[in-house]
Amino acid sequence: MAAPLAAAVKKLLVKLAVDVATDEEKRRRMLIAITAPVVGLLLLTAFIVYLLTSPLSFLYAWLLPDELRAVTNFQQEFGYNQTIGIYERDYIVGSGINYGDIVFTDGVIDVIYFNQLDIRFANQPFGTDRIGTHGCGPAALSIVVSSLTDRIVDPIEMAEWAVANGGWAREQGSFHSLIPNGARGFGLTVEYNVQNNPQRILDALHEGKLVIALMARGHFTRSGHFIVLRGVTADGQILVADPASLSRSERPWDFQLILDEARRGAGAGGAFWIIGP
């Protein structure tokens, strides 16, 4: 009698242990099924953000040339990579020159011009980068601040301000937020999210305001590039102050071309920031 009872109890305990183990395994599998997609999505998101906003130096070690080229193009299409290579035409033509004190007087207001490739600025630091190759953001902001206030702020001072205030993106140029934050930091007003309202951009230029535009690949850049819209001609073309090219700054541009080549999906309310006193 005792032996069968002991066997039955043993069998019951074994069954209970198996059930507990099975339930634990089920719970573990369910947890994995729930968390795996979430973790995967977070990792994918983090990787995409890295590709968009971080230097490529880490990737050189393990990406094939074609893959690295695709990543570079991806960054350029997004417009974060605002760099001028030393073998690009803009750098070759524009560097080594002292541009002196250029003031454009053909718009509603006089516009003080700075060129990032000016011999006085090009080799000065922008973080661990250089103004000449990475500093179109500070240079464009220097043009606007110096033209709209009673204070001259050159690209060197503006680059220092950008680094101190979180506007510098290592090896990429400037975070898009540099433009509205920098304008406000120097006491100016900013309107943004106007990319779908071209008439407002034209009206602002007629009012004597300036517009910083982030351009994508096209007539102004091979990647991303900040320029200043500084006026409108009698026939509706746009006057610009391009901090990488005096020649592009001395001719008018078709407004539709600028709209078409502006960076879609720009951050911080861009790709057009209307800035006024």
Protein Blocks (a to p, Z undefined) as FASTA:
>chain_A
ZZmmmmmmmmmmmmmmmmmmmmmmmmmmmmmmmmmmmmmmmmmmmmmmmmmmmcfklmmm
mpcfklmmmmmmmmmmnomaccddfkbmklmmmgoiaebjaddfkbmbdcddddfklmkl
mmpcehjbcfklmmmmmmmmmmmmmmmmcbdcdfklmmmmmmmnopacghilpafklmmm
mmmmnopacdehklmmmklmmmmmmnopacdddddedjkbcbbccdddfbdcfkopacdd
dfkbmklmmpccdfklmmmmpcehiaehiabdcddZZ
